Amino acid sequence: MSSPADPDRRRLEEIFGDVLPETTSDERPQEPSGDQDAWYEENRPPHHDR
């Protein structure tokens, strides 16, 4: 059974691509990163000395 929004969604996807994914990023499996603290170390403000 299709909802009334299905044709509208297909038309939007034809024009703009997949505008809104079916799932959010927190619902999808996360790719493990090698170093969990790497992002924080790279983005640490300079006034926060160790």
mmCIF file of the N, C-alpha and C atoms, coordinates in Angstrom:
data_MODEL
# 
_entry.id   MODEL 
# 
loop_
_atom_site.group_PDB 
_atom_site.id 
_atom_site.type_symbol 
_atom_site.label_atom_id 
_atom_site.label_alt_id 
_atom_site.label_comp_id 
_atom_site.label_asym_id 
_atom_site.label_entity_id 
_atom_site.label_seq_id 
_atom_site.pdbx_PDB_ins_code 
_atom_site.Cartn_x 
_atom_site.Cartn_y 
_atom_site.Cartn_z 
_atom_site.occupancy 
_atom_site.B_iso_or_equiv 
_atom_site.pdbx_formal_charge 
_atom_site.auth_seq_id 
_atom_site.auth_comp_id 
_atom_site.auth_asym_id 
_atom_site.auth_atom_id 
_atom_site.pdbx_PDB_model_num 
ATOM 1   N N  . MET A 1 1  ? 0.850  -1.175 0.000  1.00 0.00 ? 1  MET A N  1 
ATOM 2   C CA . MET A 1 1  ? 0.000  0.000  0.000  1.00 0.00 ? 1  MET A CA 1 
ATOM 3   C C  . MET A 1 1  ? 0.896  1.238  0.000  1.00 0.00 ? 1  MET A C  1 
ATOM 4   N N  . SER A 1 2  ? 0.677  2.144  -0.914 1.00 0.00 ? 2  SER A N  1 
ATOM 5   C CA . SER A 1 2  ? 1.498  3.345  -1.000 1.00 0.00 ? 2  SER A CA 1 
ATOM 6   C C  . SER A 1 2  ? 0.752  4.521  -0.381 1.00 0.00 ? 2  SER A C  1 
ATOM 7   N N  . SER A 1 3  ? 1.514  5.402  0.206  1.00 0.00 ? 3  SER A N  1 
ATOM 8   C CA . SER A 1 3  ? 0.899  6.584  0.812  1.00 0.00 ? 3  SER A CA 1 
ATOM 9   C C  . SER A 1 3  ? 0.804  7.694  -0.234 1.00 0.00 ? 3  SER A C  1 
ATOM 10  N N  . PRO A 1 4  ? -0.006 8.697  -0.005 1.00 0.00 ? 4  PRO A N  1 
ATOM 11  C CA . PRO A 1 4  ? -0.142 9.793  -0.971 1.00 0.00 ? 4  PRO A CA 1 
ATOM 12  C C  . PRO A 1 4  ? 1.165  10.550 -1.194 1.00 0.00 ? 4  PRO A C  1 
ATOM 13  N N  . ALA A 1 5  ? 2.078  10.495 -0.260 1.00 0.00 ? 5  ALA A N  1 
ATOM 14  C CA . ALA A 1 5  ? 3.334  11.232 -0.381 1.00 0.00 ? 5  ALA A CA 1 
ATOM 15  C C  . ALA A 1 5  ? 4.343  10.517 -1.277 1.00 0.00 ? 5  ALA A C  1 
ATOM 16  N N  . ASP A 1 6  ? 4.114  9.241  -1.594 1.00 0.00 ? 6  ASP A N  1 
ATOM 17  C CA . ASP A 1 6  ? 5.080  8.482  -2.402 1.00 0.00 ? 6  ASP A CA 1 
ATOM 18  C C  . ASP A 1 6  ? 5.368  9.127  -3.761 1.00 0.00 ? 6  ASP A C  1 
ATOM 19  N N  . PRO A 1 7  ? 4.362  9.536  -4.543 1.00 0.00 ? 7  PRO A N  1 
ATOM 20  C CA . PRO A 1 7  ? 4.670  10.178 -5.826 1.00 0.00 ? 7  PRO A CA 1 
ATOM 21  C C  . PRO A 1 7  ? 5.452  11.482 -5.650 1.00 0.00 ? 7  PRO A C  1 
ATOM 22  N N  . ASP A 1 8  ? 5.122  12.235 -4.607 1.00 0.00 ? 8  ASP A N  1 
ATOM 23  C CA . ASP A 1 8  ? 5.841  13.480 -4.344 1.00 0.00 ? 8  ASP A CA 1 
ATOM 24  C C  . ASP A 1 8  ? 7.287  13.199 -3.989 1.00 0.00 ? 8  ASP A C  1 
ATOM 25  N N  . ARG A 1 9  ? 7.512  12.177 -3.185 1.00 0.00 ? 9  ARG A N  1 
ATOM 26  C CA . ARG A 1 9  ? 8.876  11.835 -2.785 1.00 0.00 ? 9  ARG A CA 1 
ATOM 27  C C  . ARG A 1 9  ? 9.681  11.374 -3.996 1.00 0.00 ? 9  ARG A C  1 
ATOM 28  N N  . ARG A 1 10 ? 9.074  10.558 -4.846 1.00 0.00 ? 10 ARG A N  1 
ATOM 29  C CA . ARG A 1 10 ? 9.778  10.103 -6.054 1.00 0.00 ? 10 ARG A CA 1 
ATOM 30  C C  . ARG A 1 10 ? 10.140 11.274 -6.950 1.00 0.00 ? 10 ARG A C  1 
ATOM 31  N N  . ARG A 1 11 ? 9.251  12.235 -7.085 1.00 0.00 ? 11 ARG A N  1 
ATOM 32  C CA . ARG A 1 11 ? 9.512  13.413 -7.914 1.00 0.00 ? 11 ARG A CA 1 
ATOM 33  C C  . ARG A 1 11 ? 10.652 14.240 -7.327 1.00 0.00 ? 11 ARG A C  1 
ATOM 34  N N  . LEU A 1 12 ? 10.640 14.444 -6.017 1.00 0.00 ? 12 LEU A N  1 
ATOM 35  C CA . LEU A 1 12 ? 11.727 15.165 -5.373 1.00 0.00 ? 12 LEU A CA 1 
ATOM 36  C C  . LEU A 1 12 ? 13.059 14.447 -5.551 1.00 0.00 ? 12 LEU A C  1 
ATOM 37  N N  . GLU A 1 13 ? 13.051 13.118 -5.422 1.00 0.00 ? 13 GLU A N  1 
ATOM 38  C CA . GLU A 1 13 ? 14.283 12.350 -5.598 1.00 0.00 ? 13 GLU A CA 1 
ATOM 39  C C  . GLU A 1 13 ? 14.788 12.430 -7.032 1.00 0.00 ? 13 GLU A C  1 
ATOM 40  N N  . GLU A 1 14 ? 13.872 12.506 -8.009 1.00 0.00 ? 14 GLU A N  1 
ATOM 41  C CA . GLU A 1 14 ? 14.287 12.660 -9.404 1.00 0.00 ? 14 GLU A CA 1 
ATOM 42  C C  . GLU A 1 14 ? 15.031 13.977 -9.603 1.00 0.00 ? 14 GLU A C  1 
ATOM 43  N N  . ILE A 1 15 ? 14.535 15.015 -8.957 1.00 0.00 ? 15 ILE A N  1 
ATOM 44  C CA . ILE A 1 15 ? 15.106 16.348 -9.144 1.00 0.00 ? 15 ILE A CA 1 
ATOM 45  C C  . ILE A 1 15 ? 16.347 16.561 -8.279 1.00 0.00 ? 15 ILE A C  1 
ATOM 46  N N  . PHE A 1 16 ? 16.246 16.240 -6.999 1.00 0.00 ? 16 PHE A N  1 
ATOM 47  C CA . PHE A 1 16 ? 17.298 16.594 -6.048 1.00 0.00 ? 16 PHE A CA 1 
ATOM 48  C C  . PHE A 1 16 ? 18.126 15.412 -5.558 1.00 0.00 ? 16 PHE A C  1 
ATOM 49  N N  . GLY A 1 17 ? 17.764 14.211 -5.908 1.00 0.00 ? 17 GLY A N  1 
ATOM 50  C CA . GLY A 1 17 ? 18.440 13.044 -5.340 1.00 0.00 ? 17 GLY A CA 1 
ATOM 51  C C  . GLY A 1 17 ? 17.762 12.663 -4.034 1.00 0.00 ? 17 GLY A C  1 
ATOM 52  N N  . ASP A 1 18 ? 18.420 11.845 -3.265 1.00 0.00 ? 18 ASP A N  1 
ATOM 53  C CA . ASP A 1 18 ? 17.854 11.403 -1.997 1.00 0.00 ? 18 ASP A CA 1 
ATOM 54  C C  . ASP A 1 18 ? 18.014 12.515 -0.974 1.00 0.00 ? 18 ASP A C  1 
ATOM 55  N N  . VAL A 1 19 ? 17.006 13.361 -0.857 1.00 0.00 ? 19 VAL A N  1 
ATOM 56  C CA . VAL A 1 19 ? 17.079 14.530 0.009  1.00 0.00 ? 19 VAL A CA 1 
ATOM 57  C C  . VAL A 1 19 ? 17.156 14.118 1.468  1.00 0.00 ? 19 VAL A C  1 
ATOM 58  N N  . LEU A 1 20 ? 16.263 13.258 1.886  1.00 0.00 ? 20 LEU A N  1 
ATOM 59  C CA . LEU A 1 20 ? 16.245 12.794 3.261  1.00 0.00 ? 20 LEU A CA 1 
ATOM 60  C C  . LEU A 1 20 ? 16.413 11.279 3.275  1.00 0.00 ? 20 LEU A C  1 
ATOM 61  N N  . PRO A 1 21 ? 17.463 10.779 3.907  1.00 0.00 ? 21 PRO A N  1 
ATOM 62  C CA . PRO A 1 21 ? 17.648 9.329  3.970  1.00 0.00 ? 21 PRO A CA 1 
ATOM 63  C C  . PRO A 1 21 ? 16.558 8.679  4.815  1.00 0.00 ? 21 PRO A C  1 
ATOM 64  N N  . GLU A 1 22 ? 16.355 7.402  4.611  1.00 0.00 ? 22 GLU A N  1 
ATOM 65  C CA . GLU A 1 22 ? 15.329 6.673  5.352  1.00 0.00 ? 22 GLU A CA 1 
ATOM 66  C C  . GLU A 1 22 ? 15.691 6.533  6.826  1.00 0.00 ? 22 GLU A C  1 
ATOM 67  N N  . THR A 1 23 ? 16.986 6.475  7.136  1.00 0.00 ? 23 THR A N  1 
ATOM 68  C CA . THR A 1 23 ? 17.427 6.355  8.524  1.00 0.00 ? 23 THR A CA 1 
ATOM 69  C C  . THR A 1 23 ? 18.357 7.510  8.864  1.00 0.00 ? 23 THR A C  1 
ATOM 70  N N  . THR A 1 24 ? 18.450 7.812  10.134 1.00 0.00 ? 24 THR A N  1 
ATOM 71  C CA . THR A 1 24 ? 19.373 8.853  10.572 1.00 0.00 ? 24 THR A CA 1 
ATOM 72  C C  . THR A 1 24 ? 20.723 8.233  10.884 1.00 0.00 ? 24 THR A C  1 
ATOM 73  N N  . SER A 1 25 ? 21.736 9.068  11.038 1.00 0.00 ? 25 SER A N  1 
ATOM 74  C CA . SER A 1 25 ? 23.086 8.552  11.250 1.00 0.00 ? 25 SER A CA 1 
ATOM 75  C C  . SER A 1 25 ? 23.206 7.765  12.547 1.00 0.00 ? 25 SER A C  1 
ATOM 76  N N  . ASP A 1 26 ? 22.416 8.078  13.557 1.00 0.00 ? 26 ASP A N  1 
ATOM 77  C CA . ASP A 1 26 ? 22.505 7.319  14.798 1.00 0.00 ? 26 ASP A CA 1 
ATOM 78  C C  . ASP A 1 26 ? 21.790 5.974  14.710 1.00 0.00 ? 26 ASP A C  1 
ATOM 79  N N  . GLU A 1 27 ? 20.998 5.737  13.663 1.00 0.00 ? 27 GLU A N  1 
ATOM 80  C CA . GLU A 1 27 ? 20.344 4.445  13.467 1.00 0.00 ? 27 GLU A CA 1 
ATOM 81  C C  . GLU A 1 27 ? 21.182 3.495  12.619 1.00 0.00 ? 27 GLU A C  1 
ATOM 82  N N  . ARG A 1 28 ? 22.185 4.036  11.912 1.00 0.00 ? 28 ARG A N  1 
ATOM 83  C CA . ARG A 1 28 ? 23.038 3.212  11.061 1.00 0.00 ? 28 ARG A CA 1 
ATOM 84  C C  . ARG A 1 28 ? 24.251 2.738  11.838 1.00 0.00 ? 28 ARG A C  1 
ATOM 85  N N  . PRO A 1 29 ? 24.812 1.595  11.454 1.00 0.00 ? 29 PRO A N  1 
ATOM 86  C CA . PRO A 1 29 ? 26.025 1.120  12.137 1.00 0.00 ? 29 PRO A CA 1 
ATOM 87  C C  . PRO A 1 29 ? 27.170 2.117  11.949 1.00 0.00 ? 29 PRO A C  1 
ATOM 88  N N  . GLN A 1 30 ? 27.898 2.349  12.996 1.00 0.00 ? 30 GLN A N  1 
ATOM 89  C CA . GLN A 1 30 ? 29.007 3.291  12.957 1.00 0.00 ? 30 GLN A CA 1 
ATOM 90  C C  . GLN A 1 30 ? 30.287 2.581  12.540 1.00 0.00 ? 30 GLN A C  1 
ATOM 91  N N  . GLU A 1 31 ? 31.081 3.254  11.721 1.00 0.00 ? 31 GLU A N  1 
ATOM 92  C CA . GLU A 1 31 ? 32.373 2.705  11.341 1.00 0.00 ? 31 GLU A CA 1 
ATOM 93  C C  . GLU A 1 31 ? 33.349 2.957  12.481 1.00 0.00 ? 31 GLU A C  1 
ATOM 94  N N  . PRO A 1 32 ? 34.030 1.930  12.925 1.00 0.00 ? 32 PRO A N  1 
ATOM 95  C CA . PRO A 1 32 ? 34.974 2.140  14.031 1.00 0.00 ? 32 PRO A CA 1 
ATOM 96  C C  . PRO A 1 32 ? 36.150 2.992  13.575 1.00 0.00 ? 32 PRO A C  1 
ATOM 97  N N  . SER A 1 33 ? 36.526 3.922  14.409 1.00 0.00 ? 33 SER A N  1 
ATOM 98  C CA . SER A 1 33 ? 37.690 4.746  14.097 1.00 0.00 ? 33 SER A CA 1 
ATOM 99  C C  . SER A 1 33 ? 38.880 4.216  14.886 1.00 0.00 ? 33 SER A C  1 
ATOM 100 N N  . GLY A 1 34 ? 40.042 4.399  14.336 1.00 0.00 ? 34 GLY A N  1 
ATOM 101 C CA . GLY A 1 34 ? 41.240 3.870  14.962 1.00 0.00 ? 34 GLY A CA 1 
ATOM 102 C C  . GLY A 1 34 ? 41.546 4.532  16.295 1.00 0.00 ? 34 GLY A C  1 
ATOM 103 N N  . ASP A 1 35 ? 41.582 5.833  16.330 1.00 0.00 ? 35 ASP A N  1 
ATOM 104 C CA . ASP A 1 35 ? 41.923 6.567  17.541 1.00 0.00 ? 35 ASP A CA 1 
ATOM 105 C C  . ASP A 1 35 ? 40.727 7.402  17.949 1.00 0.00 ? 35 ASP A C  1 
ATOM 106 N N  . GLN A 1 36 ? 40.115 7.055  19.054 1.00 0.00 ? 36 GLN A N  1 
ATOM 107 C CA . GLN A 1 36 ? 38.907 7.749  19.497 1.00 0.00 ? 36 GLN A CA 1 
ATOM 108 C C  . GLN A 1 36 ? 39.176 9.206  19.878 1.00 0.00 ? 36 GLN A C  1 
ATOM 109 N N  . ASP A 1 37 ? 40.379 9.529  20.324 1.00 0.00 ? 37 ASP A N  1 
ATOM 110 C CA . ASP A 1 37 ? 40.691 10.882 20.775 1.00 0.00 ? 37 ASP A CA 1 
ATOM 111 C C  . ASP A 1 37 ? 41.328 11.742 19.691 1.00 0.00 ? 37 ASP A C  1 
ATOM 112 N N  . ALA A 1 38 ? 41.543 11.211 18.512 1.00 0.00 ? 38 ALA A N  1 
ATOM 113 C CA . ALA A 1 38 ? 42.261 11.940 17.466 1.00 0.00 ? 38 ALA A CA 1 
ATOM 114 C C  . ALA A 1 38 ? 41.556 13.241 17.098 1.00 0.00 ? 38 ALA A C  1 
ATOM 115 N N  . TRP A 1 39 ? 40.247 13.216 16.927 1.00 0.00 ? 39 TRP A N  1 
ATOM 116 C CA . TRP A 1 39 ? 39.519 14.422 16.539 1.00 0.00 ? 39 TRP A CA 1 
ATOM 117 C C  . TRP A 1 39 ? 39.664 15.503 17.608 1.00 0.00 ? 39 TRP A C  1 
ATOM 118 N N  . TYR A 1 40 ? 39.548 15.095 18.875 1.00 0.00 ? 40 TYR A N  1 
ATOM 119 C CA . TYR A 1 40 ? 39.650 16.067 19.958 1.00 0.00 ? 40 TYR A CA 1 
ATOM 120 C C  . TYR A 1 40 ? 41.056 16.649 20.048 1.00 0.00 ? 40 TYR A C  1 
ATOM 121 N N  . GLU A 1 41 ? 42.064 15.828 19.828 1.00 0.00 ? 41 GLU A N  1 
ATOM 122 C CA . GLU A 1 41 ? 43.443 16.318 19.848 1.00 0.00 ? 41 GLU A CA 1 
ATOM 123 C C  . GLU A 1 41 ? 43.694 17.292 18.698 1.00 0.00 ? 41 GLU A C  1 
ATOM 124 N N  . GLU A 1 42 ? 43.181 16.987 17.526 1.00 0.00 ? 42 GLU A N  1 
ATOM 125 C CA . GLU A 1 42 ? 43.382 17.846 16.363 1.00 0.00 ? 42 GLU A CA 1 
ATOM 126 C C  . GLU A 1 42 ? 42.630 19.172 16.490 1.00 0.00 ? 42 GLU A C  1 
ATOM 127 N N  . ASN A 1 43 ? 41.521 19.161 17.194 1.00 0.00 ? 43 ASN A N  1 
ATOM 128 C CA . ASN A 1 43 ? 40.681 20.351 17.303 1.00 0.00 ? 43 ASN A CA 1 
ATOM 129 C C  . ASN A 1 43 ? 40.764 21.025 18.668 1.00 0.00 ? 43 ASN A C  1 
ATOM 130 N N  . ARG A 1 44 ? 41.775 20.705 19.432 1.00 0.00 ? 44 ARG A N  1 
ATOM 131 C CA . ARG A 1 44 ? 41.964 21.292 20.753 1.00 0.00 ? 44 ARG A CA 1 
ATOM 132 C C  . ARG A 1 44 ? 42.367 22.760 20.598 1.00 0.00 ? 44 ARG A C  1 
ATOM 133 N N  . PRO A 1 45 ? 41.694 23.673 21.282 1.00 0.00 ? 45 PRO A N  1 
ATOM 134 C CA . PRO A 1 45 ? 42.066 25.079 21.191 1.00 0.00 ? 45 PRO A CA 1 
ATOM 135 C C  . PRO A 1 45 ? 43.481 25.293 21.714 1.00 0.00 ? 45 PRO A C  1 
ATOM 136 N N  . PRO A 1 46 ? 44.197 26.244 21.139 1.00 0.00 ? 46 PRO A N  1 
ATOM 137 C CA . PRO A 1 46 ? 45.592 26.442 21.536 1.00 0.00 ? 46 PRO A CA 1 
ATOM 138 C C  . PRO A 1 46 ? 45.766 26.879 23.000 1.00 0.00 ? 46 PRO A C  1 
ATOM 139 N N  . HIS A 1 47 ? 44.764 27.478 23.592 1.00 0.00 ? 47 HIS A N  1 
ATOM 140 C CA . HIS A 1 47 ? 44.899 27.925 24.978 1.00 0.00 ? 47 HIS A CA 1 
ATOM 141 C C  . HIS A 1 47 ? 44.699 26.780 25.979 1.00 0.00 ? 47 HIS A C  1 
ATOM 142 N N  . HIS A 1 48 ? 44.389 25.588 25.509 1.00 0.00 ? 48 HIS A N  1 
ATOM 143 C CA . HIS A 1 48 ? 44.257 24.415 26.369 1.00 0.00 ? 48 HIS A CA 1 
ATOM 144 C C  . HIS A 1 48 ? 45.532 23.596 26.296 1.00 0.00 ? 48 HIS A C  1 
ATOM 145 N N  . ASP A 1 49 ? 46.536 24.031 27.020 1.00 0.00 ? 49 ASP A N  1 
ATOM 146 C CA . ASP A 1 49 ? 47.806 23.292 27.033 1.00 0.00 ? 49 ASP A CA 1 
ATOM 147 C C  . ASP A 1 49 ? 47.653 22.009 27.842 1.00 0.00 ? 49 ASP A C  1 
ATOM 148 N N  . ARG A 1 50 ? 48.541 21.101 27.537 1.00 0.00 ? 50 ARG A N  1 
ATOM 149 C CA . ARG A 1 50 ? 48.524 19.840 28.290 1.00 0.00 ? 50 ARG A CA 1 
ATOM 150 C C  . ARG A 1 50 ? 49.415 19.922 29.475 1.00 0.00 ? 50 ARG A C  1 
# 
